[in-house]
Amino acid sequence: MRLLRSFIAYGVIVQLGLVTSVWLQGCAGQPSEPNVLLAGNGTEPAALDPHLVSGVSEHRILSALFEGLATMDPGSLEPEPAAASRWEISDGGLVYRFYLDPDARWSDGTPVKAEDFVYAWRRMLTPALGAEYAYMLHCLAGARDFNEGRAADFSAVGARALSDDVLEVRLEHPTPYFLRMQSHFAWYPVKREAIEASGRMDDRNNPWARPGTLVSNGPFRLAVWQPNDQIRVERNPFYRRADKVRLNAIVFYPVDNQQTEERLFRAGLLDMTSTIPRHKIPVYRQRMPDRLQSHPYLGTYFYRFNVTRPPLDDPRVRRALVMALDRRELVDHVLKGGETPADRLVPDGMADYQPPAGIPFDPESARRLLSEAGYPGGKGMRELDLLFNTSEAHRLIAEAAQRMWRETLGVRVVLRNQDWKVYLASMDTLDYDIARSSWIADVPDAVNFLECFLTGVGNNRTGWSSPEYDRLIRDAYKEPDAAFRMKLLARAEELLLEAAPIAPVYFYRWTFLMNPAVRGLVPNPLGFICWADLWLERGESAP
């Protein structure tokens, strides 16, 4: 059933994404389809091509459709077999040999082969595709040179199919988190025939990732994609563990209005939300604690500065803006969801990482820096725009930041709201002054946050570049001594904070609503959901 039709069926009028009549009678009935999970996705995905996306909303769906060589135990986050049933690692940690599961199949019933991974990684690294996450594969021998156009022969990259079911991987340097990375969509296999039947391998507009043409190897396959309405994935009968998958389908709803999403949940039209309106957290905590999920989360909310535009090309201006943000006030009086103020990029919880001193809230120093930059009391500074994607929470935070910068520094900021896809395009093209951003860990390692700001990588999106920073990160990649590696990363973060191409705001908690009927979810600090492990017991689903 389409979401809009569901609204109408229960007497709700939807206009421009806003629910204007919200009180629903009773429990609004139960979904007519058995064992179908209804999940809020937060926003419309930019794409379902695993090589062309970079957001959490896309990852949620792709992790139901695809799987990599390995996955993670959602509790321990330790690597577990997936498309590969086992692997061998050389003594030096530079060579991995993966043995594919003989039962691994694509959703069209054909076998998953080692060459499918080689092709996927070649496509990901092809310069013309411009994949934002291509740098994640730079740990492969020769991958960076191929991706950056210094080498044209992919055979020099460390990925080779020894046979249909044996894949050999050679790394540029030991990568202790390599197996954990295989659960990320950047490493997923894609089927060559499916892509090239619709267009060129390196064409970003290739329409292969659509219902009827998308071929995947995960527990579910794409059945329906009605933009801005719903994405439905159904159990893949060819999945290697199909007999263990208990859900018949998952329907993802792109509801970017948090109030609407919460009302849908309260009406029984969603089993899970992507988040929860801040002011509703105390209500659920007091009245319906069995529906409120709140867990530690390795994620940071921050603002990016476009350092290519004056006056943000001056680090004194950027640091002044950071120091003028009262992040304690934000988490205590705006967010109120258990978040903690962030004075740096890398959150707590990274094993053995000792972060540098962060950027404090210091109004006096902020005013002094702005005056030194030639803008005493904000005089002479042009109006800045603050970009954020559609979300009531983002707007509330932006309004608070806007007020703090005006009151503390005399800096005028105008808010600029865009839908998800347009917002991503604006950041990619540096069409902004200040932009709302976040990073959720792909693997529990500090380098996963810091490598985003290497020169030229797709997730940088600030225009900032530092040869010294790049050197520290690349030295850390190949440093065998774990303690010294952490020191290199801490020094890199120190440089990042000194230059301030970003303004850290807060460290996340993973907070959302879930019907007690949903079983099998194991919370973890990565927010990793193993959809194949979930099931429903509708007998306990009354709101």
MARVEX-822395 format. One record per residue (C-alpha): residue number from 1; x, y, z. Coordinates in steps of 0.5 Angstrom, whole numbers. Layout:
<atoms>
(atom NUM, (X, Y, Z))
...
</atoms>
This chain:
<atoms>
(atom 1, (0, 0, 0))
(atom 2, (3, 7, -2))
(atom 3, (4, 11, 4))
(atom 4, (0, 17, 1))
(atom 5, (-6, 12, 1))
(atom 6, (-5, 10, 8))
(atom 7, (-5, 17, 10))
(atom 8, (-12, 18, 6))
(atom 9, (-15, 11, 9))
(atom 10, (-14, 14, 16))
(atom 11, (-16, 21, 15))
(atom 12, (-10, 24, 15))
(atom 13, (-9, 30, 9))
(atom 14, (-1, 30, 7))
(atom 15, (1, 36, 3))
(atom 16, (8, 38, 2))
(atom 17, (10, 33, 7))
(atom 18, (7, 36, 13))
(atom 19, (1, 33, 16))
(atom 20, (-4, 38, 17))
(atom 21, (-9, 33, 21))
(atom 22, (-6, 28, 26))
(atom 23, (-10, 25, 31))
(atom 24, (-12, 18, 29))
(atom 25, (-17, 14, 32))
(atom 26, (-15, 8, 36))
(atom 27, (-9, 4, 33))
(atom 28, (-11, 5, 26))
(atom 29, (-11, -2, 25))
(atom 30, (-5, -7, 23))
(atom 31, (-2, -8, 16))
(atom 32, (-5, -13, 12))
(atom 33, (1, -16, 10))
(atom 34, (4, -21, 14))
(atom 35, (11, -21, 17))
(atom 36, (13, -14, 13))
(atom 37, (17, -9, 17))
(atom 38, (15, -2, 16))
(atom 39, (21, 3, 17))
(atom 40, (22, 10, 16))
(atom 41, (28, 12, 12))
(atom 42, (29, 19, 14))
(atom 43, (30, 22, 7))
(atom 44, (29, 20, 0))
(atom 45, (36, 16, -2))
(atom 46, (40, 20, -7))
(atom 47, (41, 13, -11))
(atom 48, (41, 5, -10))
(atom 49, (48, 5, -14))
(atom 50, (53, 3, -8))
(atom 51, (58, 6, -12))
(atom 52, (55, 13, -12))
(atom 53, (52, 14, -5))
(atom 54, (55, 17, 1))
(atom 55, (50, 17, 6))
(atom 56, (46, 13, 12))
(atom 57, (40, 13, 9))
(atom 58, (42, 10, 3))
(atom 59, (47, 5, 7))
(atom 60, (40, 3, 11))
(atom 61, (37, 0, 4))
(atom 62, (43, -2, 1))
(atom 63, (45, -7, 7))
(atom 64, (39, -10, 6))
(atom 65, (40, -11, -2))
(atom 66, (47, -13, -2))
(atom 67, (53, -16, 2))
(atom 68, (60, -16, 2))
(atom 69, (66, -21, 3))
(atom 70, (65, -21, 10))
(atom 71, (60, -18, 15))
(atom 72, (60, -16, 22))
(atom 73, (57, -19, 28))
(atom 74, (52, -14, 30))
(atom 75, (54, -15, 38))
(atom 76, (61, -15, 38))
(atom 77, (63, -12, 31))
(atom 78, (68, -18, 30))
(atom 79, (68, -20, 22))
(atom 80, (64, -26, 20))
(atom 81, (63, -30, 13))
(atom 82, (58, -27, 8))
(atom 83, (59, -28, 1))
(atom 84, (66, -31, 3))
(atom 85, (65, -37, 7))
(atom 86, (72, -37, 9))
(atom 87, (79, -33, 8))
(atom 88, (86, -34, 9))
(atom 89, (91, -28, 11))
(atom 90, (99, -28, 10))
(atom 91, (103, -27, 16))
(atom 92, (105, -20, 14))
(atom 93, (98, -18, 13))
(atom 94, (98, -16, 6))
(atom 95, (95, -22, 2))
(atom 96, (88, -24, 3))
(atom 97, (85, -30, 0))
(atom 98, (78, -31, 0))
(atom 99, (74, -37, -2))
(atom 100, (67, -35, -4))
(atom 101, (61, -39, -1))
(atom 102, (58, -44, -6))
(atom 103, (51, -42, -4))
(atom 104, (52, -35, -6))
(atom 105, (48, -33, -11))
(atom 106, (45, -26, -15))
(atom 107, (38, -25, -14))
(atom 108, (37, -27, -22))
(atom 109, (40, -34, -19))
(atom 110, (46, -34, -22))
(atom 111, (53, -35, -18))
(atom 112, (57, -30, -15))
(atom 113, (64, -30, -18))
(atom 114, (70, -27, -15))
(atom 115, (71, -23, -22))
(atom 116, (64, -20, -19))
(atom 117, (68, -17, -14))
(atom 118, (74, -15, -18))
(atom 119, (69, -11, -23))
(atom 120, (66, -8, -18))
(atom 121, (72, -5, -15))
(atom 122, (75, -3, -22))
(atom 123, (69, 1, -23))
(atom 124, (69, 4, -16))
(atom 125, (76, 6, -17))
(atom 126, (75, 9, -24))
(atom 127, (77, 16, -25))
(atom 128, (71, 18, -29))
(atom 129, (66, 15, -25))
(atom 130, (68, 20, -19))
(atom 131, (66, 15, -13))
(atom 132, (66, 19, -7))
(atom 133, (68, 13, -3))
(atom 134, (73, 11, -8))
(atom 135, (79, 13, -3))
(atom 136, (76, 7, 2))
(atom 137, (79, 2, -3))
(atom 138, (86, 6, -3))
(atom 139, (89, 0, 2))
(atom 140, (89, -4, -4))
(atom 141, (96, -5, -8))
(atom 142, (96, 0, -13))
(atom 143, (89, 3, -12))
(atom 144, (91, 10, -11))
(atom 145, (95, 11, -17))
(atom 146, (89, 8, -21))
(atom 147, (84, 12, -18))
(atom 148, (88, 18, -19))
(atom 149, (90, 17, -26))
(atom 150, (97, 16, -25))
(atom 151, (96, 8, -28))
(atom 152, (91, 6, -33))
(atom 153, (92, -2, -32))
(atom 154, (88, -4, -27))
(atom 155, (91, -11, -27))
(atom 156, (97, -8, -23))
(atom 157, (91, -7, -17))
(atom 158, (91, -12, -12))
(atom 159, (85, -15, -14))
(atom 160, (85, -22, -18))
(atom 161, (80, -28, -19))
(atom 162, (84, -34, -18))
(atom 163, (78, -38, -20))
(atom 164, (71, -37, -20))
(atom 165, (70, -38, -13))
(atom 166, (77, -36, -10))
(atom 167, (79, -28, -10))
(atom 168, (86, -26, -8))
(atom 169, (87, -19, -5))
(atom 170, (94, -15, -4))
(atom 171, (94, -9, 0))
(atom 172, (99, -3, 0))
(atom 173, (100, -4, 7))
(atom 174, (97, -8, 13))
(atom 175, (90, -5, 15))
(atom 176, (87, -8, 21))
(atom 177, (80, -6, 20))
(atom 178, (80, -9, 13))
(atom 179, (75, -15, 14))
(atom 180, (70, -10, 18))
(atom 181, (70, -5, 12))
(atom 182, (67, -11, 8))
(atom 183, (61, -10, 11))
(atom 184, (61, -3, 8))
(atom 185, (57, -1, 1))
(atom 186, (64, 1, -2))
(atom 187, (66, -6, -2))
(atom 188, (60, -9, -5))
(atom 189, (60, -13, -11))
(atom 190, (56, -11, -17))
(atom 191, (54, -16, -23))
(atom 192, (57, -13, -30))
(atom 193, (52, -16, -34))
(atom 194, (47, -12, -30))
(atom 195, (50, -5, -31))
(atom 196, (53, -6, -38))
(atom 197, (46, -8, -40))
(atom 198, (44, -1, -38))
(atom 199, (50, 3, -40))
(atom 200, (57, 5, -39))
(atom 201, (61, 2, -33))
(atom 202, (63, 9, -32))
(atom 203, (57, 13, -33))
(atom 204, (54, 16, -27))
(atom 205, (47, 17, -30))
(atom 206, (47, 9, -32))
(atom 207, (40, 7, -30))
(atom 208, (41, 0, -28))
(atom 209, (40, 1, -20))
(atom 210, (32, 1, -21))
(atom 211, (27, -4, -20))
(atom 212, (27, -10, -26))
(atom 213, (34, -8, -27))
(atom 214, (38, -8, -21))
(atom 215, (41, -15, -19))
(atom 216, (44, -16, -12))
(atom 217, (46, -21, -7))
(atom 218, (44, -20, -1))
(atom 219, (38, -22, 3))
(atom 220, (33, -18, 0))
(atom 221, (32, -16, -7))
(atom 222, (29, -9, -10))
(atom 223, (21, -10, -12))
(atom 224, (19, -3, -12))
(atom 225, (22, 4, -12))
(atom 226, (16, 10, -12))
(atom 227, (21, 16, -11))
(atom 228, (19, 20, -5))
(atom 229, (14, 15, -3))
(atom 230, (17, 8, -2))
(atom 231, (22, 3, -3))
(atom 232, (20, -4, -2))
(atom 233, (25, -10, -2))
(atom 234, (23, -17, -2))
(atom 235, (26, -23, 1))
(atom 236, (31, -26, -4))
(atom 237, (30, -33, -6))
(atom 238, (37, -34, -8))
(atom 239, (40, -31, -2))
(atom 240, (45, -36, 1))
(atom 241, (42, -36, 7))
(atom 242, (34, -35, 5))
(atom 243, (32, -41, 9))
(atom 244, (34, -36, 15))
(atom 245, (31, -30, 13))
(atom 246, (24, -29, 17))
(atom 247, (22, -22, 14))
(atom 248, (18, -23, 7))
(atom 249, (19, -16, 6))
(atom 250, (21, -9, 8))
(atom 251, (18, -2, 6))
(atom 252, (23, 4, 7))
(atom 253, (19, 10, 7))
(atom 254, (23, 17, 6))
(atom 255, (19, 21, 11))
(atom 256, (24, 27, 12))
(atom 257, (19, 31, 17))
(atom 258, (21, 28, 24))
(atom 259, (14, 30, 27))
(atom 260, (10, 26, 21))
(atom 261, (15, 20, 22))
(atom 262, (13, 20, 29))
(atom 263, (6, 21, 28))
(atom 264, (6, 15, 23))
(atom 265, (9, 11, 28))
(atom 266, (4, 13, 33))
(atom 267, (-1, 11, 29))
(atom 268, (2, 4, 27))
(atom 269, (4, 5, 20))
(atom 270, (11, 5, 22))
(atom 271, (15, -1, 26))
(atom 272, (21, 3, 26))
(atom 273, (23, 11, 25))
(atom 274, (30, 13, 23))
(atom 275, (30, 18, 29))
(atom 276, (25, 22, 34))
(atom 277, (23, 29, 35))
(atom 278, (27, 32, 40))
(atom 279, (21, 34, 45))
(atom 280, (18, 27, 44))
(atom 281, (24, 24, 48))
(atom 282, (22, 25, 55))
(atom 283, (15, 23, 53))
(atom 284, (17, 17, 51))
(atom 285, (22, 16, 56))
(atom 286, (16, 17, 61))
(atom 287, (10, 14, 58))
(atom 288, (13, 9, 53))
(atom 289, (20, 7, 55))
(atom 290, (19, 0, 51))
(atom 291, (19, 4, 44))
(atom 292, (24, 8, 45))
(atom 293, (31, 6, 43))
(atom 294, (37, 10, 45))
(atom 295, (44, 8, 45))
(atom 296, (52, 10, 44))
(atom 297, (53, 12, 37))
(atom 298, (60, 13, 34))
(atom 299, (58, 19, 30))
(atom 300, (59, 27, 30))
(atom 301, (55, 32, 28))
(atom 302, (59, 38, 25))
(atom 303, (59, 44, 20))
(atom 304, (63, 45, 14))
(atom 305, (66, 51, 12))
(atom 306, (67, 53, 4))
(atom 307, (75, 55, 5))
(atom 308, (75, 57, -2))
(atom 309, (70, 63, -1))
(atom 310, (72, 69, 3))
(atom 311, (72, 71, 9))
(atom 312, (72, 63, 10))
(atom 313, (78, 63, 7))
(atom 314, (81, 66, 13))
(atom 315, (82, 60, 19))
(atom 316, (82, 66, 24))
(atom 317, (75, 67, 22))
(atom 318, (73, 60, 22))
(atom 319, (76, 59, 29))
(atom 320, (72, 65, 31))
(atom 321, (66, 62, 29))
(atom 322, (67, 55, 32))
(atom 323, (69, 58, 39))
(atom 324, (63, 62, 39))
(atom 325, (58, 56, 39))
(atom 326, (56, 54, 46))
(atom 327, (55, 47, 44))
(atom 328, (53, 45, 52))
(atom 329, (47, 50, 51))
(atom 330, (45, 46, 44))
(atom 331, (45, 39, 47))
(atom 332, (42, 41, 54))
(atom 333, (37, 46, 51))
(atom 334, (36, 44, 44))
(atom 335, (37, 37, 43))
(atom 336, (36, 34, 50))
(atom 337, (37, 27, 47))
(atom 338, (43, 25, 51))
(atom 339, (48, 28, 46))
(atom 340, (55, 30, 48))
(atom 341, (58, 37, 46))
(atom 342, (63, 36, 41))
(atom 343, (70, 40, 41))
(atom 344, (73, 35, 36))
(atom 345, (72, 31, 30))
(atom 346, (73, 24, 33))
(atom 347, (68, 21, 38))
(atom 348, (70, 17, 44))
(atom 349, (70, 10, 44))
(atom 350, (75, 9, 39))
(atom 351, (80, 4, 42))
(atom 352, (87, 6, 44))
(atom 353, (86, 13, 41))
(atom 354, (88, 19, 45))
(atom 355, (85, 25, 42))
(atom 356, (88, 32, 42))
(atom 357, (85, 38, 46))
(atom 358, (79, 41, 42))
(atom 359, (76, 47, 40))
(atom 360, (73, 50, 47))
(atom 361, (67, 55, 47))
(atom 362, (71, 62, 48))
(atom 363, (67, 68, 46))
(atom 364, (72, 73, 48))
(atom 365, (78, 69, 44))
(atom 366, (72, 69, 38))
(atom 367, (71, 76, 38))
(atom 368, (79, 77, 38))
(atom 369, (80, 73, 33))
(atom 370, (75, 76, 28))
(atom 371, (77, 83, 30))
(atom 372, (85, 81, 28))
(atom 373, (82, 78, 21))
(atom 374, (79, 85, 20))
(atom 375, (72, 84, 22))
(atom 376, (71, 87, 29))
(atom 377, (64, 86, 32))
(atom 378, (62, 83, 25))
(atom 379, (63, 90, 21))
(atom 380, (65, 89, 14))
(atom 381, (63, 82, 14))
(atom 382, (58, 80, 8))
(atom 383, (52, 75, 10))
(atom 384, (54, 68, 10))
(atom 385, (49, 62, 8))
(atom 386, (48, 56, 13))
(atom 387, (46, 50, 8))
(atom 388, (42, 44, 11))
(atom 389, (38, 39, 9))
(atom 390, (30, 38, 10))
(atom 391, (29, 36, 18))
(atom 392, (26, 40, 23))
(atom 393, (32, 38, 28))
(atom 394, (37, 41, 23))
(atom 395, (33, 47, 23))
(atom 396, (33, 48, 30))
(atom 397, (40, 47, 31))
(atom 398, (42, 52, 25))
(atom 399, (37, 57, 28))
(atom 400, (41, 56, 35))
(atom 401, (48, 57, 31))
(atom 402, (45, 63, 27))
(atom 403, (43, 67, 34))
(atom 404, (50, 65, 37))
(atom 405, (54, 68, 32))
(atom 406, (50, 74, 31))
(atom 407, (50, 75, 39))
(atom 408, (57, 74, 40))
(atom 409, (60, 76, 34))
(atom 410, (55, 80, 30))
(atom 411, (56, 76, 24))
(atom 412, (49, 75, 20))
(atom 413, (47, 68, 17))
(atom 414, (42, 67, 13))
(atom 415, (39, 59, 13))
(atom 416, (38, 56, 7))
(atom 417, (34, 49, 7))
(atom 418, (35, 44, 1))
(atom 419, (32, 37, 0))
(atom 420, (37, 31, 0))
(atom 421, (39, 30, -7))
(atom 422, (40, 38, -8))
(atom 423, (44, 39, -2))
(atom 424, (49, 34, -3))
(atom 425, (50, 37, -10))
(atom 426, (51, 44, -7))
(atom 427, (56, 41, -2))
(atom 428, (60, 37, -8))
(atom 429, (60, 43, -12))
(atom 430, (62, 48, -6))
(atom 431, (56, 52, -7))
(atom 432, (55, 54, 0))
(atom 433, (58, 58, 6))
(atom 434, (57, 53, 12))
(atom 435, (54, 47, 11))
(atom 436, (51, 42, 16))
(atom 437, (54, 35, 16))
(atom 438, (55, 29, 20))
(atom 439, (60, 23, 20))
(atom 440, (58, 16, 22))
(atom 441, (63, 11, 23))
(atom 442, (64, 6, 18))
(atom 443, (69, 2, 22))
(atom 444, (71, 3, 29))
(atom 445, (77, 7, 28))
(atom 446, (79, 14, 28))
(atom 447, (82, 14, 21))
(atom 448, (75, 13, 18))
(atom 449, (73, 20, 21))
(atom 450, (80, 23, 19))
(atom 451, (81, 21, 12))
(atom 452, (75, 24, 10))
(atom 453, (79, 31, 10))
(atom 454, (85, 28, 5))
(atom 455, (86, 33, -1))
(atom 456, (81, 31, -6))
(atom 457, (77, 26, -3))
(atom 458, (70, 25, -5))
(atom 459, (68, 26, 2))
(atom 460, (72, 33, 4))
(atom 461, (67, 38, 1))
(atom 462, (71, 44, 4))
(atom 463, (76, 45, -1))
(atom 464, (81, 45, 5))
(atom 465, (88, 42, 3))
(atom 466, (94, 41, 8))
(atom 467, (100, 37, 5))
(atom 468, (102, 36, 12))
(atom 469, (95, 33, 14))
(atom 470, (96, 28, 8))
(atom 471, (102, 26, 10))
(atom 472, (100, 24, 17))
(atom 473, (94, 20, 15))
(atom 474, (98, 16, 9))
(atom 475, (104, 15, 14))
(atom 476, (99, 12, 19))
(atom 477, (96, 8, 14))
(atom 478, (102, 4, 13))
(atom 479, (105, 5, 21))
(atom 480, (106, -2, 24))
(atom 481, (106, 0, 31))
(atom 482, (99, 1, 34))
(atom 483, (101, 6, 39))
(atom 484, (105, 11, 34))
(atom 485, (100, 10, 29))
(atom 486, (95, 13, 34))
(atom 487, (100, 19, 35))
(atom 488, (100, 20, 28))
(atom 489, (92, 20, 28))
(atom 490, (92, 25, 34))
(atom 491, (97, 30, 31))
(atom 492, (93, 30, 24))
(atom 493, (87, 32, 28))
(atom 494, (90, 37, 32))
(atom 495, (92, 40, 25))
(atom 496, (85, 39, 23))
(atom 497, (82, 43, 29))
(atom 498, (88, 49, 28))
(atom 499, (86, 50, 21))
(atom 500, (78, 49, 23))
(atom 501, (75, 47, 16))
(atom 502, (70, 44, 20))
(atom 503, (66, 46, 27))
(atom 504, (64, 40, 31))
(atom 505, (58, 41, 34))
(atom 506, (56, 34, 38))
(atom 507, (57, 27, 39))
(atom 508, (51, 23, 37))
(atom 509, (47, 18, 40))
(atom 510, (43, 13, 36))
(atom 511, (36, 15, 38))
(atom 512, (29, 12, 35))
(atom 513, (23, 9, 36))
(atom 514, (21, 1, 35))
(atom 515, (15, -3, 36))
(atom 516, (16, -8, 41))
(atom 517, (14, -13, 36))
(atom 518, (20, -12, 32))
(atom 519, (25, -18, 34))
(atom 520, (32, -19, 33))
(atom 521, (35, -12, 33))
(atom 522, (42, -12, 37))
(atom 523, (44, -5, 38))
(atom 524, (51, -3, 37))
(atom 525, (55, 4, 36))
(atom 526, (56, 3, 29))
(atom 527, (48, 3, 28))
(atom 528, (49, -3, 24))
(atom 529, (43, -7, 23))
(atom 530, (43, -14, 20))
(atom 531, (36, -14, 17))
(atom 532, (36, -21, 15))
(atom 533, (36, -23, 23))
(atom 534, (30, -19, 24))
(atom 535, (23, -21, 25))
(atom 536, (16, -19, 27))
(atom 537, (11, -22, 33))
(atom 538, (5, -18, 31))
(atom 539, (2, -20, 38))
(atom 540, (5, -15, 42))
(atom 541, (5, -9, 37))
(atom 542, (-1, -5, 39))
(atom 543, (1, 3, 40))
</atoms>
